[in-house]
Amino acid sequence: MKLFVVPTPVGNLDDMTFRAIEVLKKVDFILAEDTRTSAVLLKHFDIKNTLIAHHKFNEHKGLQPIIERLLAGQTGAVISDAGTPGISDPGFLIVRACIEHNIPVECLPGATAFVPALVNAGLPMDRFCFEGFLPQKKGRQTRLQQLKFETRTIILYESPYRVVKTLTQLAEILGQNRKASVSREISKLYNETINGSLADIIAHFVQKQPKGEFVLVIAGANVKHAELDESSSEEDE
């Protein structure tokens, strides 16, 4: 009786760990965000196991049957399309449910897209905040305004369809000269990291059509400036 949280490569399949392969071969079943995508991965490593679809559209209603299987003594693994489950992917609900039912959970170390992007950025790494995907509509402006005063390095995920819009909104609120770094297609053949000001990076992707999945790393606010801006906002209220 145990649930393994197993990271999978964000790009290059050679980033898969030996231990991850061993675990996926031994468990009784594998929960996969997209069974078609995961089937390709499992075939590559000759992993012949039962795949169960476990994604944001069915993870609530499918929770109880999974818990019952684990309580009956089976072992399971949860994987996402890429990276570590639970980090902007399904995984949190099943882990929480296991803890509530005293089912052991073990997360294997492995790929997470924001770590190489943060290192590539050349921005302070001692303290940072991971924001994942910004809200697409409701709450988006509020979240962006909150980031204006964030002094830690900020990490965001974004799709190629919204990355220029998001960068533009960040520049409007944080300032065009705020230092940033954008990494795309991490660990893949055409991986790319662009460093510079928000204005520089926007100009780059206006000229070059964005492709792939993006990680945005933005410098935190200068502490003195953030305090002054926050004080001014309070006075205005």
Secondary structure, 3 states (H helix, E strand, C coil): CEEEECCECCCCHHHCCHHHHHHHHHCCEEEECCHHHHHHHHHHCCCCCCEEECCCCCCCCCHHHHHHHHHCCCEEEEECCCECCCCCCCCHHHHHHHHHCCCCEEECCCCCCHHHHHHHHCCCCCCEEEEEECCCCCCHHHHHHHHCCCCCEEEEEECCCCHHHHHHHHHHHHCCCCEEEEEECCCCCCCEEEEEEHHHHHHHHHHCCCCCCEEEEECCCCHHHHHHHHHHHHHHC
